[in-house]
């Protein structure tokens, strides 16, 4: 016997009507279809798709990896905006102050405001705000970044309030809710920003370095704004942040793009890039070489000077255990530059690192004049 119960509530009394269907061996489908036979007019109810189509987002270039970029706070949002300008399209930003989001030039729907009027350079306040809104943050990056990405980069300033307190929280939220590898770009303040900012920086860096040591965060890239002041004296206010952010983002972008391209000489491929990105703390460098300097010692000297002048911070180069060196040579120079000169440059980089280090190589041609040498070193110990 199959019993169907209908309950009606009227004037505080519960009435029960029982229909007894006396067909033996009745199937579930027959049960459902028989509802129409007992005089009930069922409305058409729209049902959600069992397999909703995921939002597809594509970058405006071909890279080895599809990165999702999340900027936290004002400094982190500027870095995220720089990636957007380079053609990355899985980009979003989060802040606690409306005015700090206003001048970030990415689509408005990629901005999340946790409206608390800012964190007042208090990372503890920011940390609490972000923890209280963790589900909203999780929904936001899932809906805006889609699911077709390989790696995530969380970008945040280390010395303020929102970025310093919220950046590590966002890292944990993303790490706990995605299978992608998650890295971190942190910007150090200048000395002129004061003691409280320096204290915030120490707090933030201790957290992200600890995550790196635990093997759950990679890569960690630390941008040193104080070094930018020293290397580029006299930069205007307008150019200062552009120079800082473009330097790190453009080098990161170059290695992502070039590792997706073949070379008729020596290819630096995705697997090579992967070993560097998985090595913890990393740093970048770039230097041009004039045609008349393209001999054995001048290329290696240029690499040494290049690594000394990079604007990234946080480690001693000699502690690195993995590196990549990509040389981009003018087409016409390929008939003039001796192979030994390039080899000497690669060997120079190897000697700068730890004893059992690995140096991945790439040689590419270009229509641009001269030779450009690009380096990335990983597995660094924090200073």
N, C-alpha and C positions, 0 to 999 in steps of 0.2 A: 504494500500500500504506500502511496505517496501522498503526503499531507502538504497542502499549501495554506499558509496562515496570512490573513490580512488583518491589520490592526487599524481601528478607527478611534480617534479621541474626540468625544463630543460631550460638552457640559460636564467635564471632569470625570466622565465615565469611560472606561476602556471596553470597547466591544470587540469581540474576536469572531471572525467568520472563518469557518474551516471547510475547505473543499477536500473531499476525499476522492482520489482518482483510483478506480479499482481495476485498472489494467495491469496484468502481470507482465514482468520483464520490460517495463517501459524504459526507454533510453533517456539520457540526459537531454539530447536534442529534441526528443518528443515532448519532454517536460516543458522546455522553453517555448516550443511552437504552440503548445496547447494553451498558453496564456491568452492568445488571441481568441480562443474558443470560449473563454469564460467572460467575454464582454468588456475587456479592458482595452482602451485605446491608448497605445504607447506612443509618445512623441519620438521623433527622430532626434537622437542625441549625438552631436559630433564627438567622435572619439579621437584622442591624440594618436599620432603615428607611432607605432612601436619602435621605429628606427628613424628618429628625426634627422634630417640632413644637417651635417655639421657645417658651420660657416667656413668658407674657404677664403683665405687671405694669401695673396702672393706678393712677394717683394718685386721691386722694379729692376732687378738684376739677377744673374745666376751666381749663386754662391755655393760653397761646399756644404754649409749648414744653414738651416732656417732658424734664425734667432727670434725669440720674443724678448722685447725690451720693456722693462717697467721702471719708470723714474719716480723716485720718492723724494718729496721736499723740493725746494727751489733749485738747489744745485743738481740733484739727480734728474729733475725734469729737463734742465738745460741739456744735460748729456743725452737724455732720451730724444729730445728734439733734434739734436745733431745727427743721431742715427736715422731719424725720420727724413732729414734733408739728404741723407746719403742714399735713400731709396728703400730703407727697411719699413715695412708696413704693419708688422705685428708690434705696435708701439702703444703704450698707454702711460699715464702719469697719475699720481695721487698726491694730494696735499690737504693740509688742515686750514689753509688760508685762501680765500677766494681770490684776493689780489695777486697772489703768487702764481695762480694758474692763468690769469688773464693774458699774460704776454708770452705764453708758451704756444708757439704756432704749429699746433697739430689739430686735427678735427675735434670739435667740442665734445663729441660723444666718446672720445678716448680719454677724457679727464674725469677723475673721481674726486669730489670734494667731500671730505669728512669735516663738516662745517663746525669748527670749534674756535674760529677766530685766530688760528695759529697756535703754535706750541710755546712761543716766547723763549726760544733757545733752551727749552727744558726737555731733554730727551726722555725723562721719566714720564712726563705728561704725554708726550707723543706715543711712547710705548703703550701706555694705558689706552689711549684713544684707538690705536691700531688693533690692539688685542680685543677691545670691546666690539670692534667692527670687522672682525676677522671673516665672518661669513659673507658680509657684503663685499669685502675685498676679493674673496675667493670667487664669488659669482661674477664680479666685474671683470677680472682677468680671463676667466673662462669664456665670457660672452664677447669680449672685445678682441681677444687674441686668437680665438679659434682653438683648434687642437693639432694642426698640422705644423708643429715646430719640433726641432730637435733639442734645442738648448734655450735656456732663459738667462738673461742678464738683468740683475737688479742694480740700479744705479742710485747712489745717494751721497750727499755731502756728509762728511764725518763730524763737522763741528757745530752744526746748527741744532735745531730742535726736532723738526719733523723728520728730516732725513736721518739724523743720528739715532733717534729713538725708534722711528718707524721702519727704517731700512732693514735692520735685522729681523724684525717681526714679519715683514713682507717676504723676506727670504724663507723663513720657516713655513709660512702659509703656502708658498709656492712649492717648496720642497715636499711638504706633506700631502699635496693634492695634485701632483703631476709626476709622471715617470721620467721627465726630461732632466738632464743634468743642469744644475743651477749655479751660475757664477755671480760675481759681485764686482762692480766698479765703484770705488770710493774716492772722493776728492778731499784732499787735505787743505785746510785753510792757510792763509798767509799769517805771518807772525803778528801783523798789525791788528788782527781781529780779536785779540785779547785773551786773558787767562781762562775765562769761562769756556770760550770756544776751544781752547787747547785741552781743557779738562774733558769736554764732550768728545773730542777727537780720540783721546786715549781710551775712553769708555767704549766707543764704537769699534775701534780697531781691535781691541782685546777680544771682543765678541766674534768678529768676522775672521780674525786670525785663528781663533780657537776652532771655529767651524772648519777652517781649511786644514788644520792639523788633524782633526777628526776624520777627514776624508769625505765630508759631505758637501763641501763648497769648492768649486773649481771652474774657471780660474778666478783668482783674486788679483785685481789690477788697481793699483793705488796711484792716483794722479796728484802730483805735488805742485800746488799753485805757488808756493814760495820759490821753487826752482824756476818757474816760468818768469817771475819777476826778475830773477838774476840772469836768465838766458836771453830774455827779450826786454831789456830796460827801455823805459819810455813808452810802453804800450798804452794806448788810450783806454779809457774805461770801456768803450764800446768794443774794442778789439781784444781786450784781455781775456774775457770768458770764451770768446769765439776761438781764439788761438789755443787756449787750454783744451777745450773740448774737442776741437777739430783734430788736434794732434793725436790724441789717444784713439778717438773713434775712426779716423781715417786710416791709421795703421792697422787697427783691428779689422777694418773693412777690407783693406788691401790683401791681408793674408786669407780672409774668407773667400775673396773673389779669385785670387791667383791659384789657390789650391783646387779650384774647380776647372782649371784650364790646363791643357796639355802643352808640353814643350818638346821641340825637336832636339833639345840638348839634354837638360836634366829637369825632371818634373817634381815639383813639391806638391804632393797630393793630399787628399782628405785624411788618410790614415796618419800622415806625418803631422798634420795640424792637430789631429785628435790627441796625439801623445803630448803635445805642448799644452793644449787646453786642459788636459786632465792632470797637469803636474803641480797644481797649487798656485803659488804666487808667481806671476809672470811680469816681464817688462819688455818694452819695445824700443827700437831705435831705427833711425833712417839717416842716410847721408848721401849727398851727391859726390861724384868723383869726376874731376875734369879729365879730358882726354889725355893731356900730357902727364897725368898722374897714374896712368894705367900700367904700372910696372909692379914687380913682385912686392916691394916693401910699401909702396904708397897705398895700395888697397888695404893691406892689413892695418896700416897706421890709421887710415880713415875709419875702419871698423872700431878700433880702440877709442878714438876720439868721439865717435858716434855714441858709444855706450856710456861714456862719461857725461855727455851732454843731454841725455834723454830727460824728459820732464816727468818721468814716472819715479815713484819712490818706494821705499820699504824693504830693500834687500841689498845684499852684497853680491855682485855679479859672480864672484868666484865660487859662491855656494851653489850655483845652478848645475843641474845634471842633465838637462835636455835643452836643445836650442834649434832654431831654424834660421838659415841665412839664404835670402833670395837676392840674386843679382839680376837687374834688368839692364841690358846692354843695347846701345843703339845698333841697328841692323848693320850699318856700314863698318862699325867698329869690330864686329865679330871676326873680320878678316885681319885685324890688326892686333887685338889684345891677345897676348900669349896665354895659353892654358895655365901655365905655371903661376901667373899673376892671380888668377881666380882661385886656384888650389891653395896658394899661400894665404889668401884671405880666409878661406874655410878653415884651414889648419890653425890660423891665429885664433879664431873663435873657439876652437876646440881646446886650445891651451889655456884660455881664460877661465874655463869651467873646471869642475871637479874631475878627478882622475878617470872615472869610468863613464864619462858623459857621452851623450849622443847628439850629433849635429846633423840635422836634415838639410838637404841642399836643394836649390832650385836655380836654374839659369834660363832666363827668358829674354826675348828680343822686343824692341820697341822702336818707334819712329822718333822718340824724344832724344835729344842730344846727350852725349856722355854716358855715364854709368851711374845707376842708383843702387845702393846696397840697403836692404831692409833686414832687420834682425828681430827675433823674439826669443827670449830666454826664460825657461821655466824651471820649476823645482827649487826655487830660491828659498833661503831661510830668512825669516823676518829680521830686520835690523834691530 
